[in-house]
Amino acid sequence: MSKNYILGVFDDEATLVDAFEKIKAKGILPVEVYTPYPVHEILIGMGKKTRITHAAFFYGLFAAIGILGFLTYAAVIDWPLRYGGKPFNSFPSFIVVTIVATILSITLLTLFTFSARAKIFPGKKAEIYHHRATDDKFVMVISKESIEKNEKDIQSIIKEHGEIE
């Protein structure tokens, strides 16, 4: 790990949230906070909101339109077959296929979007800040560049609530 970071390691959620609020009050936002389970105060405090739900909605919309268009073209326009007395355009028979294929499309495209956005790819070496970051410890990563003037204050806040590494 690079020496450009200060790690605050905490034993429980309450001390992490308290230290986070005090550090944020100083005008410093941590680079990342690693927790074994989601801590909503930290998620709100970091101010990072995902827009992947919007992407998934549009993936689903375009997939449904595309799949319905393909099924209509294939079964009604290009190769119409009359079987069992049904009309060429029997739209209800397209619904189940459209729903299943749309769910598959949303899942795969959202997975690829998340992987590309998070820069996750096969063979990438993981950057591990603390070996127990997701076991039972709460780890706050703070960049030394962002705390040049307040380094002593930040270190005292972290020591008061946890330990520094």
C-alpha contacts under 8 A as a table, 3 or more apart, distances in Angstrom:
res1	aa1	res2	aa2	distance
1	M	127	E	7.48
1	M	128	I	7.28
1	M	129	Y	6.29
2	S	5	Y	6.84
3	K	6	I	7.72
4	N	143	S	6.11
4	N	144	K	5.53
4	N	145	E	7.41
5	Y	141	V	6.36
5	Y	142	I	5.47
5	Y	143	S	4.56
5	Y	144	K	5.33
6	I	141	V	5.94
6	I	142	I	5.15
6	I	143	S	6.33
6	I	144	K	6.47
6	I	164	I	6.93
6	I	165	E	6.42
7	L	129	Y	7.86
7	L	139	V	6.56
7	L	140	M	5.64
7	L	141	V	4.84
7	L	142	I	6.37
7	L	164	I	5.59
7	L	165	E	5.06
8	G	139	V	5.59
8	G	140	M	4.95
8	G	141	V	6.57
8	G	142	I	7.95
8	G	158	I	5.80
8	G	162	G	6.57
8	G	163	E	5.75
8	G	164	I	4.88
8	G	165	E	6.54
9	V	137	K	6.57
9	V	138	F	5.70
9	V	139	V	4.62
9	V	140	M	6.53
9	V	162	G	5.66
9	V	163	E	5.32
9	V	164	I	6.31
9	V	165	E	7.38
10	F	13	E	7.68
10	F	15	T	6.61
10	F	16	L	5.89
10	F	137	K	5.90
10	F	138	F	4.96
10	F	139	V	6.31
10	F	161	H	6.91
10	F	162	G	4.68
10	F	163	E	6.70
11	D	15	T	7.44
11	D	16	L	7.90
11	D	136	D	7.35
11	D	137	K	5.38
11	D	138	F	6.28
11	D	162	G	7.00
12	D	15	T	5.87
12	D	16	L	6.51
12	D	137	K	7.08
12	D	138	F	6.75
13	E	16	L	5.12
13	E	17	V	6.12
13	E	39	V	7.53
13	E	138	F	7.17
14	A	17	V	5.25
14	A	18	D	6.13
15	T	18	D	5.08
15	T	19	A	6.06
15	T	161	H	5.56
15	T	162	G	7.38
16	L	19	A	5.21
16	L	20	F	5.94
16	L	138	F	6.80
16	L	161	H	7.29
17	V	20	F	4.95
17	V	21	E	6.09
17	V	41	E	6.95
17	V	42	I	6.80
18	D	21	E	5.27
18	D	22	K	6.33
18	D	161	H	7.88
19	A	22	K	5.15
19	A	23	I	6.10
19	A	157	I	6.31
19	A	158	I	6.42
19	A	161	H	6.38
20	F	23	I	5.18
20	F	24	K	5.97
20	F	42	I	7.53
21	E	24	K	5.05
21	E	25	A	6.05
22	K	25	A	5.04
22	K	26	K	6.60
22	K	157	I	7.37
23	I	26	K	5.20
23	I	27	G	6.92
23	I	28	I	5.90
23	I	29	L	7.21
23	I	154	I	6.51
23	I	157	I	7.40
24	K	27	G	5.13
24	K	28	I	5.08
24	K	29	L	5.61
25	A	28	I	7.32
28	I	146	S	6.85
28	I	147	I	7.00
29	L	46	M	7.06
29	L	142	I	7.52
30	P	33	V	7.01
30	P	46	M	7.81
30	P	140	M	6.66
30	P	141	V	5.75
30	P	142	I	4.59
30	P	143	S	6.98
31	V	140	M	7.84
31	V	141	V	5.55
31	V	142	I	5.39
31	V	143	S	6.35
32	E	140	M	6.14
32	E	141	V	5.28
32	E	142	I	7.29
33	V	42	I	7.71
33	V	138	F	7.42
33	V	139	V	5.70
33	V	140	M	4.42
33	V	141	V	6.09
34	Y	133	A	5.90
34	Y	134	T	6.67
34	Y	138	F	5.85
34	Y	139	V	5.05
34	Y	140	M	6.38
35	T	38	P	6.57
35	T	39	V	7.32
35	T	133	A	6.54
35	T	134	T	5.74
35	T	136	D	7.90
35	T	137	K	6.80
35	T	138	F	4.81
35	T	139	V	6.57
36	P	133	A	7.15
36	P	134	T	4.42
36	P	135	D	5.95
36	P	136	D	6.10
36	P	137	K	7.03
36	P	138	F	7.02
38	P	43	L	7.72
39	V	42	I	5.55
39	V	43	L	6.43
40	H	43	L	4.96
40	H	44	I	6.09
41	E	44	I	5.28
41	E	45	G	5.91
42	I	45	G	4.88
42	I	46	M	5.92
43	L	46	M	5.38
43	L	47	G	6.65
43	L	48	K	6.99
44	I	47	G	5.35
44	I	48	K	7.39
50	T	53	T	7.39
51	R	54	H	5.40
51	R	55	A	6.67
52	I	55	A	4.96
52	I	56	A	6.10
52	I	110	T	7.28
52	I	113	T	7.85
52	I	114	F	7.48
53	T	56	A	4.99
53	T	57	F	6.18
54	H	57	F	5.12
54	H	58	F	6.42
55	A	58	F	5.26
55	A	59	Y	6.07
55	A	110	T	7.39
56	A	59	Y	4.95
56	A	60	G	6.12
56	A	106	I	5.87
56	A	109	L	7.65
56	A	110	T	5.92
57	F	60	G	5.16
57	F	61	L	6.17
57	F	106	I	7.95
58	F	61	L	4.91
58	F	62	F	6.01
59	Y	62	F	5.38
59	Y	63	A	5.88
59	Y	105	S	7.23
59	Y	106	I	5.70
59	Y	109	L	7.08
59	Y	110	T	7.95
60	G	63	A	5.01
60	G	64	A	5.95
60	G	102	T	5.78
60	G	103	I	7.25
60	G	105	S	7.02
60	G	106	I	5.46
61	L	64	A	5.31
61	L	65	I	6.25
62	F	65	I	5.13
62	F	66	G	5.93
63	A	66	G	5.03
63	A	67	I	5.90
63	A	101	A	7.88
63	A	102	T	5.55
63	A	105	S	6.55
63	A	106	I	7.74
64	A	67	I	5.18
64	A	68	L	6.00
64	A	98	T	6.16
64	A	99	I	7.45
64	A	101	A	7.92
64	A	102	T	5.57
65	I	68	L	5.28
65	I	69	G	5.95
66	G	69	G	5.01
66	G	70	F	6.04
67	I	70	F	5.04
67	I	71	L	6.08
67	I	98	T	6.04
67	I	101	A	7.52
67	I	102	T	7.67
68	L	71	L	5.14
68	L	72	T	5.98
68	L	94	F	7.10
68	L	98	T	6.42
69	G	72	T	5.16
69	G	73	Y	6.03
70	F	73	Y	5.10
70	F	74	A	5.96
71	L	74	A	5.14
71	L	75	A	5.84
71	L	76	V	7.86
71	L	94	F	6.93
72	T	75	A	5.42
72	T	76	V	5.32
72	T	77	I	6.89
72	T	89	N	7.28
73	Y	76	V	5.59
73	Y	77	I	4.90
73	Y	78	D	5.89
74	A	77	I	6.15
74	A	78	D	5.19
74	A	79	W	5.85
74	A	80	P	7.65
75	A	78	D	6.53
75	A	79	W	5.50
75	A	80	P	5.24
75	A	81	L	7.22
75	A	88	F	7.09
75	A	89	N	7.41
76	V	79	W	6.34
76	V	80	P	4.84
76	V	81	L	7.88
76	V	88	F	5.37
76	V	89	N	5.57
77	I	80	P	6.18
80	P	88	F	5.87
81	L	88	F	6.53
82	R	85	G	6.31
82	R	86	K	6.16
82	R	87	P	6.52
82	R	88	F	6.23
83	Y	86	K	5.98
86	K	90	S	6.86
87	P	90	S	5.86
90	S	93	S	5.96
90	S	94	F	7.54
91	F	94	F	5.41
91	F	95	I	7.08
92	P	95	I	5.44
93	S	96	V	6.90
93	S	97	V	7.84
94	F	97	V	5.57
94	F	98	T	6.02
95	I	98	T	5.09
95	I	99	I	6.17
96	V	99	I	5.22
96	V	100	V	6.25
97	V	100	V	5.33
97	V	101	A	5.97
98	T	101	A	5.27
98	T	102	T	5.85
99	I	102	T	5.14
99	I	103	I	6.23
100	V	103	I	5.24
100	V	104	L	6.30
101	A	104	L	5.03
101	A	105	S	6.08
102	T	105	S	5.00
102	T	106	I	6.08
103	I	106	I	5.15
103	I	107	T	6.11
104	L	107	T	5.19
104	L	108	L	6.19
105	S	108	L	5.33
105	S	109	L	5.92
106	I	109	L	5.35
106	I	110	T	5.81
107	T	110	T	5.35
107	T	111	L	6.08
108	L	111	L	5.08
108	L	112	F	6.25
109	L	112	F	5.12
109	L	113	T	6.05
110	T	113	T	4.95
110	T	114	F	6.00
111	L	114	F	5.20
111	L	115	S	6.08
112	F	115	S	5.07
112	F	116	A	6.06
113	T	116	A	5.21
113	T	117	R	6.01
114	F	117	R	5.09
114	F	118	A	5.95
115	S	118	A	5.24
115	S	119	K	5.82
115	S	120	I	4.92
115	S	121	F	6.84
116	A	119	K	4.96
116	A	120	I	6.30
116	A	121	F	7.71
117	R	120	I	7.77
120	I	124	K	6.90
121	F	124	K	5.85
128	I	131	H	6.72
129	Y	133	A	7.47
129	Y	141	V	7.95
130	H	133	A	5.23
130	H	139	V	7.38
132	R	135	D	5.02
132	R	136	D	6.50
132	R	137	K	5.91
133	A	136	D	7.00
133	A	137	K	5.41
133	A	138	F	6.08
133	A	139	V	5.78
134	T	137	K	6.48
134	T	138	F	7.45
142	I	146	S	7.73
143	S	146	S	5.57
143	S	147	I	7.00
144	K	147	I	5.38
144	K	148	E	6.37
144	K	151	E	7.61
145	E	148	E	5.76
147	I	150	N	5.13
147	I	151	E	5.25
147	I	154	I	7.67
148	E	151	E	5.71
150	N	153	D	5.27
150	N	154	I	6.13
151	E	154	I	5.20
151	E	155	Q	6.08
152	K	155	Q	5.14
152	K	156	S	6.12
153	D	156	S	5.16
153	D	157	I	6.23
154	I	157	I	5.11
154	I	158	I	6.23
155	Q	158	I	5.13
155	Q	159	K	6.05
155	Q	164	I	7.29
156	S	159	K	5.05
156	S	160	E	6.00
157	I	160	E	5.14
157	I	161	H	6.51
158	I	161	H	5.31
158	I	162	G	5.56
158	I	163	E	6.17
158	I	164	I	6.55
159	K	162	G	5.17
159	K	163	E	5.05
159	K	164	I	6.40
160	E	163	E	7.86
